[in-house]
Amino acid sequence: MKRVKWINRLVDHLIWIVLAVTVIVIALTIDTFFQFNNLSNVLLHGTVLGLLSIAAATVIIGGDQDLSLGVNMGFVGYLVAWISLGEGDVGSGWSVNPILAAFIGIAVGVGIGWVNGSLVTRLKMDSFLVTLGSLIVLGGLTYVLNQARTLNGIDPALLFLGGEKSFGVPNSVILTACAFGLAIMISRFTSSGRRLYAVGSNAVAARAAGIDPGAVKRRMFMVAGGTAGVAGLLIIGELGSAPANVGQGVIFEVFAATVIGGVSLSGGRGSYFDVLGGVLLLSIIANALNLTTIDPFWVEPIRGFIILFAVFLDSQRETLRLWLFKHATS
């Protein structure tokens, strides 16, 4: 019985073994890896990626997908900066209070999630196609807002989350750590977390047990959209500006981190704790690529291979589990 328990733990938390091996290999080949400034860069890279991975994991665990999260983040960040800029700036000229603008942005993110969730649950549309359409619409609206001009001169209050520190630690790192802690607590110890896993595992059985799958899915899309909105505040704080193309293409890395972290694309299975491991792994690999003299043209192909590895790992996880059970009993 103990052997079976340890095999399940090994397969379910395989990401931490892969992470440990990766860290050892990189540390032995790159002398500057364990320097404090470099480790800080690793954590900073993982902040926005971490928030978006929490959002993506929530939707995938619930049995759907949201391709619009990265562009949702970019749209909210750009919108917040745009409405907060005053006369003489390249923004809207409205001079909305930055705190109010931040709350408006997060509310817009939640609203985008509600629209996606409603289309999926009420009109029975496929989540992949719905969120693909949202991705295209939001990407276009970001350019429409200000003819693709980068917004500078952002109010210092909007830089607090992504560009400031508290007790010597970047606020974005603190926020992301708290977000992971909250996600882990909710998923493990609340009825909302149990309903999400139940709907993702088998929506028909969940309905028979008295759970409304549509309501659960709408809420999960709204949570994901709101989380992407918070990531939008982080990204403009980290950059100190709001480029019109921010967030485009990031969803591939987000899905890779989520799936490498053990979240099954079939839904109903996965751990936010392991998603954190996937985020750290991709952040470390990205950092190592920057520290080496590798041709920059190879960076994107390498990221593509990582995504393929994530899909392969997800498809072979149960095969590995059965193989270990077989050899353990024999």
C-alpha positions, 0 to 999 in steps of 0.5 A: 500500500505504501509503495502504491502511495509513493508511486502516485506521489512520484508521478503526480509531482514529477515536475519537482524532480525535473526542476531539481535536475534542471537546476543542478545541470544549469548550476554546474554549467553556468557559474553566475546562475546562483548569484542573488541578482540572477535569482531575482530575475528568475522570480521576476520572470515568473510573476506574470507567468505565474498569475496567468498559469493560475488562471489557465490551470483553473480553466483547464481543471474545470474541463475547458481552455482559455486562449485569451488570457495573455491578450486579456492581460495586455488589453487590461494593462493598456486600458488602465494606462490609457484611461488614467492619462490626462490632457497632453498625453497620448492616452484618453485625456480623461485623467481617471484616478489610477486606483479607480482605473486599476479596479476598472481594469480588473472588472473588465478582465472579470467581464471578459471572463464572464462573456467567455463563460456565458458563450461556452455554457449558455450557447454551448460553444466550444471554449477553444474557439470562443477564446480564440475569437476573444484573443483576436478581438482583444488584440485588435481593440488594444490597437484601436484604443490608441493606434498601437502607440506605446503609452509612457508617463504612467502614474507612479501609483500604477507602478506599485504592484509591478515596479516597487518593493516592500521589505526589499522584495518586489511586490510582484513576487509577493503578490504572485506567492500569495496568489499561489497560496490562495489558489492552493488553499481554495482548491484543497480545502473549500467546496468551490475547489471540490466542485471545480475538480468534480465538473472537470472530471465528469460534468454529468456526474457532477450534475447528478450530485447536485452541482450546476456545471454551468455556474461553476464554469462561468465563475471559473472563467470570471476568476481567470479573467480577473487574474489576467487583469491583475497580471495586466497591472503587474506587466505595466508596472514591470515595464514602466509603460504600456506597449500595444502588443504586450501579452501576445504570444505568451499563452503558449508559455503559460500552457506549457508551464501549466501542463508541465506542472501536471494539470491534465488537458482532459480536465479534473486533475492537477495541482496549483503547487505543481503548476508553481514548479512548472512556472519556476522550471520555464523561468529558469530555462528562460534565464539560462538561455539569456545567460548563455551565448546561444544564438537568439534565433534558437530561443523560439524553437527551444520554447517550441520543443518545451511545449511539445515536451509538456504535451508529451509528458501529459500524454505519458503520465498514466503510462509511466504510472502503470509501468511503475506499478507493474515493476513495483509489484514484480 
